[in-house]
Amino acid sequence: MSDLTLYLAPGTCAMAVRIALVEAGAPHRLKLVDFSVAEQRSPAYLAINPKGRVPALVTERGVLTETPALLLYVAQRFPAVGLAPLDDPFLLARMQEVNSFLASTVHVSHAHGRRGSRWADDEQAIAAMQAKMPQNMRDGFAEIEHHYLAGPWVLGDRFSLADIYLYVVASWLKSDGVAIDEFPKVAAHTARMLARPAVQQALII
């Protein structure tokens, strides 16, 4: 029996952790959190993750949250798979740079289109955030297109966690009103990710 349990909701950033676990061949259990009935705000789930968000990964040493942290945990716990360049300080920092950009900038832009009430109470302010969101997503992905795709993968020829995270965040573009074809490198990267058996398996939940 696995000692890892991942709480996730389909379509969220938690899917990156799910993909990483499958890529690593890590035994784990899945617990789906139903956002349609606000299960993430239920007392039972808040006892696991008081932030009321996904992902949350229950380990034998405690609960971990925040996607970049969970991704690196998987890579370090299963180092033989090579999901992170743990042997190269520069490449590891570059991977973390991309993951930090996805978490702190691109994901926040995406959230402005759906959860503006986190940042403002004024309806006009929320509407302004929603209107600006597609352009902010374009700006973020232009940065990725021109500066963060060094080759077939984010780190050039070396597949890493950054590719997993980028794939999941890029999957939000269509619903954000942005055509992925505006970014040919990102679109090609998504196609490469979809061809990976682990990704195909991870998407079945």
C-alpha positions in Angstrom: 0.0 0.0 0.0 1.3 3.4 -0.9 2.1 6.0 1.8 1.3 8.8 -0.6 -2.2 10.2 -1.2 -2.7 13.1 -3.6 -5.8 15.3 -3.3 -6.6 16.9 -6.6 -9.3 18.3 -8.9 -9.2 17.7 -12.6 -8.1 20.7 -14.6 -6.2 22.3 -11.8 -2.5 22.7 -11.2 -2.7 19.6 -9.0 -2.6 17.6 -12.3 1.1 18.4 -12.6 1.8 16.5 -9.4 -0.3 13.6 -10.6 1.7 13.5 -13.8 5.0 13.7 -11.9 4.0 10.8 -9.7 3.0 8.6 -12.7 6.3 9.6 -14.5 8.2 8.5 -11.4 6.3 5.2 -11.2 5.4 6.2 -7.6 2.6 4.2 -6.0 0.0 6.6 -4.8 -3.7 7.0 -4.0 -5.9 9.6 -5.5 -8.6 11.6 -3.7 -10.8 13.8 -5.9 -11.9 17.1 -4.4 -15.2 18.2 -5.9 -15.0 21.9 -6.5 -18.6 22.0 -7.9 -19.9 21.4 -4.3 -17.1 23.4 -2.7 -15.6 20.3 -1.1 -12.3 22.2 -0.8 -14.0 24.3 1.9 -15.5 21.4 3.8 -14.3 20.8 7.4 -12.9 17.4 6.4 -10.7 18.8 3.6 -9.7 21.9 5.6 -8.4 19.6 8.2 -6.0 18.2 5.6 -5.2 21.6 3.9 -6.4 24.7 5.8 -5.8 26.8 2.6 -8.8 25.1 1.0 -6.9 24.5 -2.2 -5.3 21.6 -4.2 -3.0 20.0 -4.4 -2.3 18.4 -1.1 0.0 15.4 -0.8 -0.3 13.3 2.4 3.1 11.6 3.1 4.2 9.4 6.0 5.8 12.5 7.5 2.9 14.9 7.1 1.0 16.9 4.5 2.7 19.0 1.8 1.1 21.7 -0.3 2.0 24.1 -3.2 2.6 22.6 -6.6 6.3 23.6 -7.0 7.2 22.1 -3.6 5.3 18.8 -4.4 6.9 18.5 -7.8 10.4 18.8 -6.3 9.5 16.4 -3.5 8.6 13.8 -6.1 11.8 14.3 -8.0 13.9 14.1 -4.9 12.1 11.1 -3.4 12.4 9.2 -6.7 15.8 10.5 -8.0 16.6 7.6 -10.3 13.8 8.7 -12.7 15.6 12.0 -13.3 12.6 14.4 -13.2 14.9 17.2 -12.0 18.6 17.9 -12.7 19.6 17.4 -9.1 23.2 17.0 -10.3 23.4 20.4 -11.9 22.9 23.5 -9.7 22.4 25.8 -12.7 19.9 23.7 -14.5 18.0 23.0 -11.2 17.8 26.7 -10.6 16.6 27.3 -14.2 13.9 24.7 -13.7 12.8 26.3 -10.5 12.9 29.7 -12.2 10.4 28.5 -14.7 8.3 26.8 -12.1 8.3 29.9 -10.0 7.2 32.0 -12.9 4.4 29.6 -13.7 3.2 29.7 -10.1 3.7 33.3 -9.1 2.8 35.1 -12.4 1.0 32.9 -15.0 -1.2 31.1 -12.5 -2.1 34.3 -10.8 -3.1 35.9 -14.1 -5.3 32.9 -14.8 -6.9 33.2 -11.4 -7.8 36.8 -12.0 -10.3 35.6 -14.6 -12.1 33.3 -12.2 -11.4 34.3 -8.6 -10.9 38.1 -8.7 -12.7 38.3 -5.3 -9.4 37.1 -3.7 -7.9 40.5 -4.6 -10.8 42.9 -4.6 -14.3 43.4 -3.3 -15.3 46.1 -5.8 -17.3 44.6 -8.7 -15.7 47.0 -11.2 -12.2 46.1 -10.1 -13.0 42.4 -10.4 -14.5 43.0 -13.9 -11.3 44.9 -14.9 -9.2 42.0 -13.8 -11.3 39.6 -15.8 -11.0 41.8 -18.9 -7.2 42.0 -18.5 -6.7 38.3 -17.9 -6.3 37.1 -21.5 -3.7 39.7 -22.3 -1.8 38.9 -19.1 -1.9 35.2 -20.1 -0.5 36.2 -23.6 2.2 38.2 -22.0 3.2 35.3 -19.7 3.3 32.8 -22.6 5.2 35.2 -24.8 7.9 35.1 -22.1 7.8 31.3 -22.1 7.8 31.1 -25.9 10.8 33.4 -26.4 12.9 32.8 -23.3 12.0 29.6 -21.6 11.8 26.9 -24.2 15.4 26.1 -25.0 14.7 23.1 -27.1 12.1 20.3 -27.3 12.0 20.6 -23.5 12.3 23.6 -21.2 15.9 22.6 -20.3 16.8 21.8 -23.9 17.1 18.1 -24.5 16.5 17.2 -20.8 12.9 16.5 -19.8 12.1 17.9 -16.3 9.3 18.9 -13.9 9.1 22.3 -15.7 7.7 20.5 -18.7 5.0 18.9 -16.7 4.0 22.1 -15.0 4.1 24.1 -18.3 1.9 21.5 -20.0 -0.7 21.8 -17.3 -0.7 25.6 -17.2 -0.8 25.7 -21.1 -3.9 23.6 -21.0 -5.8 26.5 -19.5 -5.1 28.9 -22.5 -8.2 27.9 -24.4 -10.6 28.5 -21.5 -8.8 31.8 -20.9 -9.7 33.0 -24.5 -6.2 32.5 -25.9 -5.3 30.2 -28.8 -2.3 28.1 -28.1 -1.4 28.3 -31.8 -0.3 31.9 -31.0 2.7 30.3 -29.4 4.1 27.6 -31.8 6.8 26.4 -29.5 4.3 26.0 -26.7 1.9 24.2 -28.9 4.6 21.8 -30.1 5.6 21.2 -26.5 2.0 20.3 -25.6 1.9 17.8 -28.5 5.1 16.2 -27.2 3.7 16.0 -23.7 0.5 14.4 -24.9 2.5 11.7 -26.6 4.1 10.6 -23.4 2.6 7.4 -22.0 2.7 8.7 -18.4 0.7 11.8 -19.3 -1.9 9.7 -21.1 -2.1 7.5 -18.0 -2.2 10.4 -15.6 -5.1 12.1 -17.3 -7.3 9.0 -16.6 -8.6 9.7 -13.1 
